[in-house]
Amino acid sequence: MKRYLPLLVMSFMVVLLITGATYLIGYAGKQDKSSLPMVSVYTTLPIEQVEVLAQEYERVAKVRVTITPLTERDLLSRLTEESRLPQADIILANRKTLKQARHNALLIPYQSEYTDIIPNRFQDTDGYWVGVWYDPVIFAINRDYLNVTMKKPSKWSDLPSDANQRLGLTDFLAADAAANLLYTLVAANGEQPTLDFLKKIHPQVVQYAKFLATPARMASMGEVDLAISVHSEAMRYVKDGFPVQIIYPEEGTAFLLTGVGLVRGAAHTVEAKQFIDWLTQEDALSIMAQHKFYFMPTNSETPTYREYATKNLKLLDNHDMYSPEQQRKILDKWVQQARLGIK
């Protein structure tokens, strides 16, 4: 028995080494997130969009991103309440919220070689926030209808392009992105011409949807002939092979800009700045597209930006010139004149 003892000890050591190595290999892929540097994000965006970005950034940069989803009002209120001891490092929100945050002295300027690339129309003039992507309003037209119609609509003034055309759009009272179109058209064309246009198309509107995704779905399913939709929702159906085509209005169109700003007194300033820079790059938009979030980048040096530059997309910038009170009056007039037909 004694002569076999060295062999048994050696065998035991080999097993122990193999087991230990296997354990370490398994553990190596499970890094303790609490040991990672972090950045805290307050956002008004849908949580599923931001989670995609957070998970990818954590993977490539080894930085833990914590997300707190809030309404626009709650985000601004919380930043104000926490101003002496900020809990957020950055906010990721629409232009309206970012502008209000700057107005309330809740942000500090940040500019870098990455943000400097972004065109001026997509960022604050003093660097308090920078746009990272935008979502224009477009026409999503059913291809079966397109094959039989005598006139392909390419302008707002083309609508309705025939007496039987069925239209779909999101209720201006239901979503800020939809109301943004109303304010933009009023700013570009005048209040009464815009109300007259919306009154003209009203009889052919099949549904004033409550959600931004609905009009694009209806056009893809043939429930309407043409939908006034945001680009990101229509592109989902295009990519999935549905019979729908996107048309960019020739006169120009409204768009919803999403941007990021650095919170005054942020605890993780270095990590926050690095995350802001990453959000402006192609990798951020690419990972979102992989998860079917199709937004247009603001960075003019990215391949995706250059791809959309060939679409002759014209953006109308003067959509946020109205105060909240003025916006309410415009909405009221739309309801009375277009929806209810009251002069």
Backbone as numpy.savetxt, mean C-alpha at the origin, in Angstrom:
# Nx Ny Nz CAx CAy CAz Cx Cy Cz
35.31 -59.39 28.92 34.47 -58.19 28.92 35.35 -56.94 28.92
36.48 -57.02 29.71 37.34 -55.85 29.82 37.92 -55.44 28.48
38.22 -56.48 27.65 38.86 -56.12 26.38 37.90 -55.42 25.44
36.56 -55.55 25.70 35.57 -54.85 24.85 35.21 -53.46 25.40
35.66 -53.19 26.62 35.28 -51.93 27.25 35.75 -50.69 26.46
37.01 -50.64 25.99 37.42 -49.46 25.19 36.56 -49.28 23.95
36.19 -50.39 23.31 35.36 -50.30 22.11 33.98 -49.75 22.44
33.40 -50.17 23.58 32.09 -49.67 23.99 32.15 -48.18 24.32
33.24 -47.78 25.03 33.39 -46.35 25.38 33.51 -45.51 24.11
34.29 -46.01 23.14 34.46 -45.28 21.89 33.15 -45.16 21.14
32.37 -46.23 21.12 31.07 -46.21 20.44 30.14 -45.20 21.10
30.16 -45.19 22.44 29.31 -44.25 23.17 29.68 -42.80 22.85
30.98 -42.53 22.75 31.43 -41.17 22.46 31.02 -40.74 21.06
31.09 -41.67 20.10 30.68 -41.35 18.72 29.20 -41.00 18.68
28.38 -41.81 19.36 26.94 -41.54 19.41 26.68 -40.18 20.05
27.41 -39.90 21.14 27.24 -38.63 21.83 27.60 -37.45 20.93
28.67 -37.58 20.18 29.10 -36.52 19.28 28.09 -36.29 18.18
27.59 -37.39 17.60 26.59 -37.27 16.52 25.32 -36.62 17.04
24.87 -37.05 18.22 23.64 -36.49 18.81 23.81 -35.00 19.11
24.98 -34.66 19.67 25.23 -33.26 19.99 25.30 -32.39 18.75
25.94 -32.90 17.70 26.05 -32.13 16.46 24.69 -31.92 15.83
23.87 -32.98 15.88 22.52 -32.86 15.32 21.70 -31.83 16.08
21.83 -31.82 17.39 21.11 -30.85 18.22 21.54 -29.42 17.90
22.86 -29.25 17.76 23.38 -27.91 17.48 22.96 -27.41 16.11
22.92 -28.31 15.14 22.47 -27.93 13.80 21.02 -27.47 13.85
20.20 -28.22 14.59 18.80 -27.84 14.72 18.63 -26.54 15.47
19.46 -26.32 16.47 19.35 -25.10 17.27 19.81 -23.88 16.50
20.78 -24.10 15.59 21.35 -22.97 14.84 20.31 -22.27 14.01
19.30 -23.02 13.56 18.26 -22.42 12.73 17.16 -21.77 13.55
17.27 -21.83 14.88 16.23 -21.28 15.75 16.82 -20.22 16.67
17.22 -19.11 16.06 17.83 -18.04 16.84 16.81 -17.41 17.78
17.25 -17.11 18.99 16.40 -16.46 19.98 16.12 -15.04 19.53
14.86 -14.75 19.20 14.51 -13.43 18.67 14.75 -12.33 19.69
14.68 -12.66 20.97 14.87 -11.63 21.99 16.29 -11.08 21.99
17.22 -11.80 21.38 18.61 -11.34 21.33 18.87 -10.43 20.14
17.92 -10.32 19.23 18.10 -9.52 18.04 17.87 -8.04 18.33
18.57 -7.15 17.60 18.19 -5.73 17.67 16.79 -5.58 17.11
16.09 -4.49 17.44 14.69 -4.41 17.06 14.33 -3.03 16.52
13.18 -2.98 15.85 12.58 -1.73 15.42 11.07 -1.87 15.58
10.45 -0.85 16.16 9.02 -0.89 16.45 8.27 -0.02 15.44
7.24 -0.59 14.82 6.50 0.08 13.76 5.04 0.25 14.16
4.56 1.50 14.12 3.13 1.78 14.21 2.62 1.96 12.78
1.51 1.34 12.45 1.05 1.40 11.08 -0.47 1.46 10.98
-0.95 2.09 9.92 -2.38 2.11 9.61 -2.71 1.11 8.51
-1.71 0.38 8.04 -1.91 -0.56 6.94 -2.47 -1.89 7.46
-3.07 -2.68 6.56 -3.52 -4.02 6.97 -2.34 -4.83 7.50
-2.55 -5.52 8.59 -1.47 -6.23 9.26 -0.81 -7.26 8.35
-1.58 -7.88 7.44 -1.00 -8.91 6.58 0.04 -8.34 5.63
-0.11 -7.10 5.23 0.89 -6.46 4.36 2.19 -6.22 5.12
2.10 -5.67 6.31 3.29 -5.31 7.07 4.01 -6.55 7.59
3.27 -7.60 7.91 3.89 -8.83 8.39 4.82 -9.44 7.34
4.41 -9.35 6.07 5.23 -9.85 4.98 6.58 -9.14 4.98
6.54 -7.81 5.11 7.77 -7.02 5.13 8.60 -7.33 6.38
7.93 -7.43 7.52 8.63 -7.67 8.78 9.36 -9.01 8.76
8.70 -10.03 8.29 9.31 -11.36 8.25 10.51 -11.41 7.31
10.39 -10.75 6.16 11.50 -10.75 5.22 12.68 -9.95 5.76
12.40 -8.80 6.36 13.49 -7.98 6.87 14.19 -8.68 8.03
13.43 -9.35 8.87 14.04 -10.10 9.96 14.96 -11.19 9.41
14.56 -11.80 8.31 15.37 -12.87 7.71 16.67 -12.33 7.12
16.60 -11.21 6.39 17.80 -10.73 5.69 18.68 -9.84 6.54
18.07 -9.10 7.48 18.85 -8.13 8.27 19.08 -8.56 9.70
18.44 -9.64 10.12 18.53 -10.12 11.50 18.15 -9.03 12.50
17.04 -8.37 12.18 16.47 -7.34 13.05 15.01 -7.68 13.30
14.60 -7.70 14.55 13.23 -8.04 14.90 12.33 -6.82 14.70
11.27 -6.99 13.90 10.34 -5.90 13.63 9.03 -6.18 14.36
8.67 -5.32 15.29 7.40 -5.45 15.98 6.39 -4.50 15.34
5.17 -4.98 15.17 4.14 -4.23 14.44 2.96 -3.95 15.36
2.52 -2.70 15.34 1.31 -2.31 16.07 0.34 -1.67 15.09
-0.73 -2.40 14.68 -1.71 -1.81 13.76 -2.68 -0.90 14.49
-2.92 0.27 13.91 -3.78 1.27 14.54 -4.58 2.01 13.48
-5.69 2.59 13.89 -6.39 3.50 13.00 -5.59 4.80 12.90
-5.90 5.62 11.91 -5.18 6.89 11.76 -5.29 7.72 13.03
-6.50 7.83 13.57 -6.71 8.65 14.76 -5.97 8.08 15.96
-6.04 6.76 16.15 -5.37 6.15 17.30 -3.85 6.24 17.19
-3.34 6.13 15.96 -1.89 6.23 15.78 -1.40 7.60 16.20
-2.06 8.64 15.74 -1.64 10.00 16.09 -1.83 10.28 17.58
-2.91 9.76 18.15 -3.16 9.96 19.58 -2.09 9.26 20.42
-1.75 8.03 20.04 -0.76 7.29 20.82 0.61 7.94 20.72
0.99 8.38 19.53 2.28 9.05 19.40 2.34 10.31 20.27
1.23 11.03 20.32 1.17 12.24 21.14 1.29 11.89 22.62
0.57 10.87 23.05 0.59 10.46 24.45 1.97 9.95 24.87
2.67 9.31 23.93 3.97 8.71 24.23 5.15 9.62 23.87
4.87 10.88 23.57 5.91 11.76 23.04 7.10 11.93 23.99
6.86 11.83 25.30 7.96 11.97 26.27 8.81 10.70 26.33
8.20 9.57 26.05 8.92 8.30 26.04 8.37 7.44 24.90
8.76 7.72 23.67 8.20 7.05 22.49 8.41 5.54 22.53
7.37 4.82 22.15 7.44 3.36 22.05 7.61 2.91 20.61
7.33 3.79 19.67 7.49 3.47 18.25 8.75 4.13 17.72
9.35 3.47 16.72 10.52 4.03 16.04 10.15 4.67 14.71
9.22 4.05 14.00 8.77 4.60 12.73 7.27 4.42 12.60
6.67 5.22 11.72 5.28 4.98 11.36 5.22 4.71 9.86
4.42 3.74 9.48 4.20 3.35 8.09 2.72 3.58 7.81
2.41 4.60 7.00 1.02 5.02 6.87 0.84 5.78 5.56
-0.40 6.23 5.31 -0.67 7.01 4.10 -0.18 8.45 4.27
-0.15 9.17 3.16 0.40 10.52 3.17 -0.36 11.44 4.14
-1.66 11.29 4.20 -2.47 12.12 5.07 -2.02 12.01 6.52
-1.80 10.79 7.00 -1.38 10.57 8.38 0.04 11.08 8.62
0.92 10.85 7.65 2.29 11.32 7.78 2.37 12.84 7.86
1.57 13.51 7.03 1.56 14.97 7.05 1.04 15.50 8.38
0.04 14.82 8.93 -0.50 15.24 10.22 0.51 15.00 11.34
1.24 13.88 11.25 2.26 13.59 12.25 3.36 14.64 12.23
3.74 15.06 11.04 4.75 16.12 10.97 4.18 17.42 11.55
2.94 17.74 11.18 2.32 18.97 11.67 2.28 19.00 13.19
2.11 17.84 13.82 2.04 17.75 15.27 3.41 17.57 15.93
4.49 17.74 15.13 5.87 17.64 15.63 6.18 16.27 16.21
5.65 15.21 15.58 5.86 13.85 16.06 6.96 13.12 15.29
7.46 13.74 14.23 8.50 13.13 13.41 9.74 14.01 13.39
10.87 13.40 13.03 12.10 14.16 12.79 12.58 13.83 11.38
13.30 14.76 10.74 13.75 14.51 9.36 14.77 13.37 9.30
14.71 12.63 8.21 15.74 11.64 7.91 15.91 11.56 6.40
17.12 11.76 5.94 17.43 11.65 4.52 18.73 10.87 4.36
18.79 10.08 3.30 19.96 9.26 3.03 20.15 9.16 1.53
21.18 8.47 1.11 21.41 8.27 -0.31 20.28 7.45 -0.95
19.58 6.69 -0.13 18.47 5.88 -0.64 17.20 6.71 -0.79
16.90 7.51 0.20 15.70 8.34 0.11 15.88 9.48 -0.88
17.12 9.89 -1.11 17.39 10.99 -2.04 17.00 10.63 -3.48
16.93 9.34 -3.77 16.56 8.88 -5.11 15.08 9.10 -5.39
14.26 9.11 -4.34 12.81 9.19 -4.50 12.43 10.56 -5.07
11.62 10.61 -6.13 11.20 11.90 -6.70 10.53 12.78 -5.65
10.68 14.08 -5.80 10.14 15.04 -4.83 8.64 14.91 -4.63
7.91 14.52 -5.67 6.46 14.42 -5.56 6.04 13.34 -4.56
6.97 12.42 -4.22 6.64 11.31 -3.34 7.22 11.46 -1.94
7.70 12.64 -1.57 8.25 12.78 -0.23 8.08 14.20 0.29
8.24 14.32 1.59 8.15 15.62 2.25 9.33 16.48 1.82
9.08 17.75 1.60 10.13 18.64 1.09 11.30 18.79 2.06
11.05 18.60 3.35 12.11 18.75 4.36 12.58 17.41 4.92
12.15 16.31 4.32 12.65 15.00 4.72 12.01 14.39 5.94
10.84 14.87 6.34 10.19 14.30 7.52 9.55 12.94 7.23
9.25 12.65 6.00 8.74 11.34 5.62 9.03 11.12 4.14
9.04 9.86 3.75 9.30 9.52 2.34 8.32 8.45 1.89
7.79 8.60 0.68 6.89 7.60 0.13 7.66 6.38 -0.33
7.09 5.20 -0.08 7.75 3.95 -0.48 7.01 3.23 -1.60
5.71 3.39 -1.66 4.95 2.87 -2.81 3.64 3.61 -2.94
2.98 3.45 -4.10 1.69 4.11 -4.30 0.77 3.19 -5.08
-0.52 3.52 -5.04 -1.56 2.67 -5.64 -2.53 3.57 -6.42
-2.41 3.62 -7.75 -3.27 4.51 -8.53 -4.65 3.91 -8.78
-5.61 4.78 -9.07 -6.95 4.35 -9.47 -6.93 4.14 -10.99
-7.47 3.02 -11.43 -7.41 2.65 -12.85 -8.78 2.13 -13.32
-8.88 1.83 -14.62 -10.04 1.12 -15.15 -9.66 -0.35 -15.25
-10.48 -1.21 -14.69 -10.32 -2.66 -14.87 -11.48 -3.12 -15.74
-11.21 -3.48 -16.98 -12.26 -3.77 -17.94 -12.29 -5.26 -18.27
-13.47 -5.81 -18.29 -13.63 -7.22 -18.61 -13.29 -7.46 -20.09
-12.46 -8.44 -20.37 -11.99 -8.67 -21.74 -13.11 -9.11 -22.67
-14.06 -9.87 -22.17 -15.18 -10.29 -23.02 -15.95 -9.07 -23.49
-16.15 -8.12 -22.58 -16.82 -6.88 -22.97 -15.95 -6.09 -23.94
-14.66 -6.07 -23.68 -13.73 -5.32 -24.52 -13.74 -5.83 -25.96
-13.97 -7.12 -26.13 -13.97 -7.72 -27.47 -15.19 -7.35 -28.29
-16.27 -6.94 -27.62 -17.50 -6.65 -28.37 -17.87 -5.17 -28.38
-17.25 -4.38 -27.51 -17.61 -2.97 -27.47 -17.05 -2.23 -28.68
-17.77 -1.23 -29.11 -17.36 -0.45 -30.27 -16.26 0.56 -29.91
-16.20 0.93 -28.64 -15.23 1.95 -28.24 -14.53 1.52 -26.96
-13.21 1.46 -27.04 -12.42 1.12 -25.87 -12.24 2.38 -25.02
-12.74 2.40 -23.80 -12.61 3.61 -22.96 -11.17 3.82 -22.53
-10.68 5.03 -22.71 -9.32 5.35 -22.30 -9.26 6.61 -21.44
-10.38 7.30 -21.31 -10.44 8.54 -20.55 -11.63 8.52 -19.60
-11.57 9.37 -18.59 -12.72 9.54 -17.71 -13.93 10.03 -18.51
-13.65 10.90 -19.46 -14.75 11.46 -20.27 -15.39 10.43 -21.18
-14.77 9.26 -21.34 -15.35 8.20 -22.17 -16.46 7.45 -21.44
-16.53 7.59 -20.13 -17.51 6.82 -19.34 -18.85 7.54 -19.27
-19.94 6.81 -19.42 -19.96 5.43 -19.92 -19.74 5.42 -21.43
-19.03 4.42 -21.93 -18.68 4.38 -23.35 -19.83 3.89 -24.21
-20.86 3.29 -23.61 -22.08 2.96 -24.36 -23.25 2.91 -23.38
-24.44 2.88 -23.93 -25.66 3.01 -23.11 -25.90 1.82 -22.20
-25.27 0.68 -22.52 -25.51 -0.53 -21.74 -24.33 -0.90 -20.84
-23.33 -0.09 -20.81 -22.14 -0.40 -20.03 -22.45 -0.45 -18.53
-22.04 -1.55 -17.91 -22.26 -1.73 -16.48 -20.98 -1.35 -15.73
-21.13 -0.48 -14.75 -19.98 0.05 -14.03 -19.98 -0.39 -12.56
-18.80 -0.47 -12.00 -18.65 -0.77 -10.58 -17.58 0.11 -9.97
-17.82 0.64 -8.79 -16.81 1.40 -8.06 -17.10 1.35 -6.58
-16.10 1.72 -5.79 -16.26 1.71 -4.35 -16.95 2.99 -3.90
-17.87 2.84 -2.98 -18.60 3.98 -2.41 -17.60 4.98 -1.83
-17.73 6.24 -2.21 -16.83 7.26 -1.70 -16.95 7.44 -0.19
-18.09 7.05 0.37 -18.28 7.15 1.81 -17.67 5.98 2.57
-17.29 4.94 1.84 -16.87 3.70 2.49 -15.36 3.61 2.72
-14.57 4.30 1.90 -13.12 4.15 2.00 -12.42 5.45 1.62
-11.37 5.78 2.37 -10.62 7.00 2.08 -9.99 6.97 0.70
-9.53 5.79 0.27 -8.90 5.68 -1.05 -9.90 5.98 -2.16
-11.16 5.60 -1.95 -12.19 5.90 -2.94 -12.53 7.39 -2.91
-12.69 7.95 -1.73 -13.00 9.38 -1.62 -11.86 10.22 -2.19
-10.65 9.70 -2.10 -9.49 10.38 -2.66 -9.67 10.64 -4.15
-10.30 9.71 -4.85 -10.58 9.91 -6.28 -11.53 11.09 -6.48
-12.56 11.16 -5.67 -13.51 12.27 -5.78 -12.82 13.62 -5.59
-12.01 13.74 -4.54 -11.33 15.01 -4.27 -10.34 15.36 -5.39
-9.68 14.34 -5.93 -8.71 14.57 -6.99 -9.38 15.07 -8.26
-10.49 14.46 -8.63 -11.21 14.88 -9.83 -11.77 16.29 -9.66
-12.24 16.61 -8.47 -12.73 17.96 -8.20 -11.60 18.97 -8.33
-10.44 18.63 -7.77 -9.29 19.54 -7.83 -8.81 19.74 -9.26
-8.87 18.68 -10.07 -8.36 18.75 -11.44 -9.35 19.36 -12.41
-10.65 19.09 -12.22 -11.65 19.46 -13.22 -12.68 20.48 -12.74
-12.68 20.76 -11.45 -13.70 21.64 -10.90 -14.80 20.84 -10.23
-15.44 21.46 -9.25 -16.45 20.74 -8.46 -17.67 20.37 -9.28
-18.29 21.32 -9.94 -19.54 21.02 -10.63 -19.35 20.10 -11.84
-18.32 20.30 -12.68 -18.09 19.34 -13.75 -17.90 17.91 -13.25
-17.21 17.77 -12.12 -16.99 16.43 -11.55 -18.30 15.83 -11.06
-19.12 16.62 -10.37 -20.41 16.13 -9.89 -21.33 15.79 -11.06
-21.28 16.58 -12.12 -22.09 16.29 -13.31 -21.66 14.97 -13.95
-20.35 14.73 -14.00 -19.82 13.47 -14.55 -20.29 12.28 -13.73
-20.20 12.38 -12.41 -20.60 11.27 -11.54 -22.11 11.06 -11.57
-22.84 12.12 -11.76 -24.29 12.00 -11.92 -24.64 11.30 -13.23
-23.84 11.57 -14.27 -24.09 10.95 -15.58 -23.87 9.44 -15.54
-22.83 8.99 -14.83 -22.55 7.56 -14.81 -23.36 6.81 -13.76
-23.99 7.54 -12.84 -24.72 6.89 -11.74 -25.73 5.84 -12.19
-26.57 6.08 -13.21 -27.57 5.07 -13.59 -26.96 3.75 -14.03
-25.70 3.76 -14.44 -25.08 2.54 -14.93 -24.14 1.89 -13.93
-24.13 2.43 -12.72 -23.35 1.82 -11.65 -24.15 0.66 -11.07
-23.65 -0.55 -11.26 -24.33 -1.73 -10.74 -24.27 -1.77 -9.22
-23.12 -1.38 -8.67 -22.95 -1.44 -7.22 -21.92 -0.43 -6.76
-22.26 0.32 -5.71 -21.28 1.12 -4.99 -20.76 0.22 -3.86
-19.60 -0.37 -4.09 -19.10 -1.39 -3.17 -18.60 -0.78 -1.87
-18.56 -1.60 -0.83 -18.08 -1.15 0.47 -16.58 -1.38 0.63
-16.00 -2.20 -0.24 -14.58 -2.53 -0.12 -13.86 -2.24 -1.43
-12.57 -1.87 -1.33 -11.79 -1.54 -2.52 -11.63 -2.74 -3.46
-11.62 -3.94 -2.91 -11.39 -5.13 -3.73 -12.60 -5.52 -4.58
-13.79 -5.11 -4.19 -15.00 -5.61 -4.84 -15.13 -5.23 -6.32
-14.94 -3.97 -6.73 -15.11 -3.64 -8.15 -14.22 -4.47 -9.08
-12.96 -4.66 -8.70 -12.05 -5.46 -9.53 -12.53 -6.90 -9.63
-13.03 -7.44 -8.54 -13.55 -8.80 -8.58 -14.75 -8.89 -9.51
-15.63 -7.91 -9.45 -16.83 -7.92 -10.28 -16.48 -7.84 -11.77
-15.48 -7.03 -12.12 -15.06 -6.95 -13.52 -14.43 -8.26 -13.96
-13.68 -8.89 -13.10 -13.03 -10.16 -13.44 -14.03 -11.28 -13.63
-15.13 -11.23 -12.89 -16.16 -12.27 -12.96 -17.24 -11.95 -13.99
-17.14 -10.81 -14.68 -18.13 -10.43 -15.67 -19.41 -9.88 -15.08
-19.39 -9.50 -13.80 -20.58 -8.94 -13.16 -20.75 -7.46 -13.51
-19.65 -6.81 -13.89 -19.69 -5.47 -14.47 -18.76 -5.48 -15.68
-18.96 -4.51 -16.56 -18.10 -4.43 -17.75 -16.81 -3.68 -17.45
-16.93 -2.67 -16.61 -15.75 -1.87 -16.26 -15.82 -1.48 -14.80
-14.71 -1.62 -14.13 -14.62 -1.24 -12.72 -13.64 -0.09 -12.56
-14.02 0.87 -11.75 -13.08 1.91 -11.32 -12.46 1.38 -10.03
-11.19 1.00 -10.11 -10.58 0.21 -9.04 -9.18 0.72 -8.75
-8.64 0.33 -7.60 -7.22 0.58 -7.34 -6.40 -0.47 -8.07
-5.24 -0.07 -8.50 -4.37 -0.93 -9.31 -4.03 -2.25 -8.62
-3.70 -2.17 -7.32 -3.25 -3.37 -6.61 -4.29 -4.48 -6.62
-5.56 -4.13 -6.48 -6.61 -5.15 -6.45 -6.85 -5.72 -7.85
-6.85 -4.85 -8.86 -7.06 -5.35 -10.23 -5.91 -6.25 -10.67
-4.69 -5.90 -10.27 -3.53 -6.68 -10.69 -3.56 -8.10 -10.12
-4.17 -8.28 -8.97 -4.29 -9.65 -8.43 -5.02 -10.56 -9.40
-6.11 -10.04 -9.98 -6.90 -10.85 -10.90 -6.19 -11.03 -12.24
-5.46 -10.01 -12.67 -4.68 -10.13 -13.90 -3.63 -11.24 -13.73
-2.91 -11.23 -12.61 -1.86 -12.21 -12.36 -2.43 -13.62 -12.20
-3.67 -13.71 -11.72 -4.29 -15.02 -11.54 -4.97 -15.53 -12.81
-4.86 -14.77 -13.91 -5.36 -15.25 -15.19 -6.82 -14.98 -15.48
-7.44 -14.07 -14.73 -8.83 -13.74 -14.99 -8.93 -12.83 -16.23
-10.08 -12.84 -16.92 -10.23 -12.05 -18.14 -10.48 -10.57 -17.86
-9.46 -9.89 -17.40 -9.59 -8.47 -17.07 -8.33 -7.75 -17.55
-8.51 -6.54 -18.02 -7.40 -5.73 -18.52 -7.38 -4.39 -17.81
-6.18 -3.92 -17.49 -6.03 -2.63 -16.81 -5.79 -1.53 -17.84
-6.52 -0.43 -17.67 -6.35 0.75 -18.52 -6.06 1.95 -17.61
-5.03 2.71 -17.96 -4.66 3.88 -17.18 -5.29 5.12 -17.82
-6.17 5.82 -17.10 -6.86 6.98 -17.69 -5.90 8.02 -18.24
-6.13 8.44 -19.46 -5.21 9.34 -20.15 -5.11 10.71 -19.50
-6.21 11.20 -18.94 -6.18 12.55 -18.35 -5.41 12.60 -17.04
-5.11 11.45 -16.50 -4.48 11.37 -15.19 -5.42 10.77 -14.17
-4.88 10.38 -13.05 -5.70 9.69 -12.06 -5.20 9.94 -10.65
-6.05 9.63 -9.69 -5.71 9.74 -8.28 -4.82 8.57 -7.86
-4.15 8.74 -6.74 -3.34 7.64 -6.21 -3.22 7.79 -4.70
-3.06 6.65 -4.05 -2.88 6.62 -2.59 -1.41 6.33 -2.32
-0.74 7.26 -1.66 0.69 7.12 -1.38 0.92 6.61 0.03
1.75 5.58 0.14 2.15 5.04 1.44 3.59 5.42 1.71
3.86 5.90 2.91 5.21 6.33 3.22 5.61 5.99 4.64
6.82 6.39 4.99 7.38 6.04 6.30 8.06 7.26 6.88
7.94 7.42 8.20 8.57 8.53 8.88 9.23 8.08 10.17
10.30 8.77 10.57 11.06 8.45 11.78 10.47 9.22 12.96
10.11 8.50 14.00 9.45 9.10 15.17 10.45 9.91 16.00
10.04 11.08 16.42 10.87 11.94 17.28 11.14 11.21 18.61
12.42 11.09 18.96 12.80 10.43 20.20 12.81 8.91 20.12
12.85 8.36 18.89 12.84 6.90 18.72 13.99 6.25 19.49
13.70 5.10 20.10 14.70 4.41 20.92 15.71 3.64 20.08
15.29 3.23 18.89 16.17 2.40 18.04 16.40 3.13 16.72
17.06 4.27 16.81 17.21 5.15 15.65 18.01 4.50 14.53
19.11 3.86 14.86 19.96 3.26 13.84 19.20 2.19 13.07
18.54 1.29 13.81 17.78 0.22 13.16 16.62 0.78 12.35
15.98 1.83 12.87 14.85 2.44 12.18 15.28 3.04 10.84
16.40 3.73 10.84 16.90 4.33 9.59 17.24 3.26 8.56
17.85 2.19 9.01 18.20 1.10 8.09 16.94 0.46 7.51
15.90 0.33 8.32 14.65 -0.25 7.85 13.98 0.68 6.84
14.01 1.98 7.10 13.45 2.95 6.16 14.15 2.83 4.81
15.48 2.76 4.83 16.23 2.63 3.58 15.83 1.36 2.83
15.68 0.26 3.56 15.32 -1.01 2.93 13.94 -0.94 2.29
13.01 -0.24 2.93 11.65 -0.14 2.40 11.60 0.58 1.06
12.59 1.39 0.75 12.60 2.11 -0.52 13.18 1.28 -1.66
13.70 0.10 -1.35 14.41 -0.69 -2.35 13.50 -1.74 -3.02
14.01 -2.29 -4.11 13.25 -3.26 -4.90 12.89 -4.50 -4.10
13.76 -4.93 -3.19 13.51 -6.17 -2.44 12.21 -6.10 -1.66
11.90 -4.94 -1.09 10.68 -4.80 -0.31 9.44 -4.99 -1.18
9.42 -4.35 -2.36 8.27 -4.49 -3.25 8.19 -5.89 -3.85
9.34 -6.51 -4.08 9.36 -7.86 -4.66 8.73 -8.88 -3.71
9.08 -8.77 -2.42 8.52 -9.73 -1.47 7.02 -9.52 -1.31
6.56 -8.28 -1.43 5.14 -8.02 -1.36 4.43 -8.60 -2.58
5.04 -8.45 -3.75 4.44 -8.99 -4.97 4.34 -10.51 -4.90
5.32 -11.15 -4.26 5.27 -12.61 -4.11 4.07 -13.04 -3.28
3.58 -12.14 -2.43 2.40 -12.43 -1.61 1.15 -11.72 -2.15
1.20 -11.31 -3.42 0.05 -10.75 -4.15 -0.37 -9.36 -3.65
0.62 -8.57 -3.23 0.38 -7.16 -2.95 1.12 -6.37 -4.02
0.38 -5.88 -5.01 1.00 -5.30 -6.20 0.93 -3.77 -6.17
1.95 -3.17 -5.56 2.02 -1.72 -5.49 3.12 -1.20 -6.41
3.04 0.08 -6.73 4.03 0.69 -7.59 5.10 1.38 -6.75
6.37 1.12 -7.01 7.43 1.73 -6.20 7.64 3.20 -6.52
8.09 3.93 -5.52 8.43 5.34 -5.73 9.87 5.51 -6.18
10.69 4.50 -5.95 12.11 4.56 -6.30 12.28 4.42 -7.80
12.71 5.49 -8.46 12.79 5.51 -9.92 13.92 4.66 -10.47
14.78 4.12 -9.61 15.89 3.31 -10.08 15.62 1.82 -9.98
14.43 1.44 -9.55 14.11 0.03 -9.46 13.55 -0.49 -10.79
13.76 -1.77 -11.10 13.20 -2.34 -12.34 11.69 -2.23 -12.42
11.01 -2.39 -11.29 9.55 -2.31 -11.29 9.08 -0.92 -11.67
9.76 0.11 -11.17 9.40 1.49 -11.52 9.55 1.71 -13.02
10.65 1.24 -13.58 10.89 1.42 -15.01 9.87 0.66 -15.85
9.41 -0.48 -15.34 8.39 -1.25 -16.04 7.08 -0.45 -16.14
6.67 0.16 -15.04 5.43 0.92 -15.05 5.58 2.26 -15.77
6.82 2.74 -15.92 7.06 3.99 -16.63 6.64 3.89 -18.10
6.57 2.67 -18.61 6.18 2.48 -20.02 4.67 2.50 -20.20
3.90 2.59 -19.13 2.44 2.52 -19.21 1.80 3.88 -19.44
2.60 4.93 -19.52 2.09 6.30 -19.71 1.08 6.67 -18.62
1.41 6.28 -17.40 0.55 6.58 -16.27 0.78 8.02 -15.82
-0.28 8.80 -15.79 -0.20 10.19 -15.37 -0.88 10.34 -14.02
-0.14 10.85 -13.06 -0.67 11.01 -11.70 -1.07 12.46 -11.46
-2.17 12.63 -10.76 -2.65 13.95 -10.38 -2.28 14.19 -8.92
-1.47 15.19 -8.66 -0.89 15.40 -7.34 -1.73 16.23 -6.38
-2.70 16.97 -6.89 -3.36 17.96 -6.05 -4.62 17.42 -5.37
-4.55 16.17 -4.91 -5.74 15.53 -4.35 -5.96 15.86 -2.88
-4.93 16.30 -2.16 -5.08 16.53 -0.71 -5.06 18.01 -0.36
-5.60 18.81 -1.26 -5.60 20.26 -1.04 -6.78 20.73 -0.20
-7.72 19.83 0.09 -8.92 20.24 0.81 -8.84 19.88 2.29
-9.41 20.75 3.12 -9.48 20.49 4.56 -10.55 19.44 4.82
-10.54 18.82 6.00 -11.59 17.84 6.32 -12.99 18.41 6.17
-13.19 19.65 6.55 -14.52 20.26 6.41 -14.90 20.40 4.94
-13.96 20.81 4.11 -14.24 20.93 2.67 -14.53 19.56 2.06
-13.81 18.55 2.51 -14.04 17.20 2.01 -15.45 16.71 2.36
-15.89 16.99 3.56 -17.25 16.59 3.96 -18.30 17.28 3.09
-18.08 18.53 2.76 -19.03 19.24 1.91 -19.08 18.65 0.51
-17.91 18.28 -0.02 -17.85 17.66 -1.35 -18.59 16.32 -1.34
-18.36 15.53 -0.30 -19.05 14.24 -0.18 -20.56 14.43 -0.09
-20.99 15.41 0.69 -22.43 15.67 0.82 -23.04 16.04 -0.53
-22.34 16.86 -1.29 -22.86 17.26 -2.60 -22.91 16.07 -3.55
-21.93 15.19 -3.46 -21.96 13.99 -4.31 -23.17 13.12 -3.98
-23.43 12.92 -2.70 -24.59 12.12 -2.29 -25.89 12.75 -2.80
-26.00 14.04 -2.63 -27.25 14.73 -3.01 -27.44 14.78 -4.52
-26.38 15.15 -5.25 -26.55 15.37 -6.68 -26.40 14.11 -7.51
-25.42 13.26 -7.18 -25.17 12.07 -7.99 -25.99 10.86 -7.52
-25.97 10.60 -6.23 -26.65 9.41 -5.72 -28.16 9.61 -5.64
-28.58 10.79 -5.17 -30.00 11.03 -4.95 -30.64 11.86 -6.07
-29.82 12.47 -6.91 -30.34 13.22 -8.03 -31.00 14.52 -7.64
-30.60 15.10 -6.49 -31.15 16.36 -6.04 -30.31 17.51 -6.59
-30.91 18.46 -7.23 -30.16 19.57 -7.80 -29.80 20.58 -6.71
